[in-house]
Amino acid sequence: MRILSLAGRRLAASIPTLVLILIGVFEHHHAWASWAASGAVLSAIYLLWAYQRVALGEVTVEKNRTLSDASMRERVILVTMALVILFMGIASPLFTRRMEPATNVLLQQMSGRAQSAGRPRVPAIPAERASVPAGAVMFRTSAPRVRP
């Protein structure tokens, strides 16, 4: 299962990240980007080869032929976890709404720092969305926080 999780993670999140990194590296140094791309391809080949040998190979110990894939208890746990993950993906605003004010304030702070450093400014956040409720947890910064 570890190999499948690595392959799944590689397909789900790492490939777009890897492509963006390789594009950035390629702009500055073609040779390093070639080495990195070949390393990514070789690691994918190795993962598939290892999966084929471990999961799809012949059973060498006779006792292992009678092992089941998962017990009923394990299946119930897996289905429950899958449903919770699906619910969190569909109803994500229920989970992210609480951190939106703090995220907006952080974006404003970073926008101010980027502007003072001469970098492009992050789009402004409307004032009514940037206000922080009384009980919200905020990030500590080096400067004291001033409430409006």
C-alpha positions in Angstrom: 0.0 0.0 0.0 2.9 2.4 0.6 3.9 2.2 -3.0 0.4 3.0 -4.1 0.2 5.9 -1.8 3.5 7.3 -3.1 2.3 6.8 -6.7 -1.1 8.4 -5.8 0.5 11.4 -4.1 2.9 11.7 -7.0 0.0 11.9 -9.5 -2.3 14.0 -7.4 -0.1 16.8 -6.1 3.5 16.3 -7.0 3.3 16.3 -10.8 1.9 19.8 -11.2 4.4 21.0 -8.6 7.3 19.2 -10.3 6.4 20.6 -13.7 6.3 24.2 -12.3 9.6 23.7 -10.5 11.2 22.3 -13.6 10.0 25.2 -15.7 11.5 27.6 -13.3 14.8 25.7 -13.2 14.9 25.3 -17.0 14.8 29.1 -17.4 18.0 29.5 -15.5 19.9 26.2 -16.0 19.1 23.7 -18.7 21.4 20.9 -17.4 20.0 20.9 -13.8 16.5 20.8 -15.2 17.4 17.8 -17.3 18.9 16.0 -14.3 15.9 16.7 -12.2 13.4 15.6 -14.9 15.4 12.3 -15.5 15.4 11.7 -11.7 11.6 12.1 -11.6 11.1 9.7 -14.5 13.5 7.1 -13.0 11.7 7.3 -9.7 8.3 6.7 -11.4 9.8 3.7 -13.3 11.2 2.3 -10.1 7.9 2.7 -8.2 6.0 0.8 -10.9 8.7 -1.9 -11.1 8.6 -2.4 -7.3 4.8 -2.5 -7.3 4.8 -5.1 -10.0 7.2 -7.3 -8.2 5.5 -6.9 -4.7 1.8 -6.8 -5.5 1.5 -8.6 -8.8 4.2 -11.2 -8.4 3.6 -14.9 -7.6 2.9 -16.0 -4.0 6.1 -17.6 -2.6 4.8 -18.6 0.8 1.9 -21.1 0.6 0.4 -19.8 3.9 -0.2 -16.4 2.3 -2.6 -17.8 -0.3 -5.4 -17.9 2.2 -5.0 -14.3 3.5 -7.9 -12.0 2.8 -7.4 -8.5 1.6 -9.3 -6.8 4.4 -11.5 -7.9 7.2 -15.1 -6.5 7.6 -13.9 -4.2 10.4 -11.2 -2.7 8.2 -13.6 -2.3 5.3 -16.1 -0.4 7.6 -13.3 1.9 8.8 -12.1 2.5 5.2 -15.6 3.3 3.9 -16.2 5.6 6.9 -12.9 7.5 6.3 -13.7 7.8 2.6 -17.1 9.3 3.3 -15.6 11.8 5.8 -13.0 12.8 3.2 -15.7 13.2 0.5 -17.8 15.3 2.9 -14.9 17.5 3.8 -14.2 18.0 0.1 -17.8 18.8 -0.9 -18.6 20.9 2.2 -15.2 22.6 2.6 -16.7 26.1 3.3 -17.9 24.6 6.6 -14.2 24.1 7.6 -12.5 27.0 5.9 -15.0 29.8 6.9 -13.5 30.1 10.4 -10.1 30.9 9.1 -11.1 33.3 6.4 -10.8 36.5 8.5 -7.3 35.6 9.7 -6.2 34.7 6.2 -7.5 38.0 4.8 -5.6 39.9 7.5 -2.4 37.9 6.7 -2.9 38.7 3.0 -3.2 42.4 3.7 0.0 42.3 5.8 1.9 40.4 3.1 0.6 42.8 0.5 2.0 45.8 2.5 5.4 44.1 2.8 5.5 43.2 -0.9 4.6 46.8 -1.8 7.3 48.2 0.4 9.8 45.8 -1.1 8.9 47.0 -4.6 7.2 43.7 -5.6 3.8 43.5 -7.3 1.0 44.0 -4.8 -1.5 41.3 -3.9 -5.1 42.3 -4.9 -6.8 44.3 -2.1 -9.3 42.7 0.1 -12.6 44.6 0.8 -12.6 46.1 4.3 -15.8 44.3 5.4 -14.2 41.0 4.6 -10.9 41.8 6.3 -12.4 42.7 9.7 -11.5 40.1 12.4 -14.2 38.9 14.8 -13.5 39.3 18.5 -12.7 35.6 19.2 -10.6 34.9 16.1 -7.2 33.5 16.5 -4.5 35.6 14.8 -1.0 35.0 13.7 1.7 36.7 15.8 3.9 39.1 14.0 6.9 41.1 15.1 4.8 44.3 15.1 2.1 44.8 17.7 -1.4 44.3 16.4 -3.7 47.3 16.2 -7.5 46.6 16.1 -9.7 49.1 14.1 
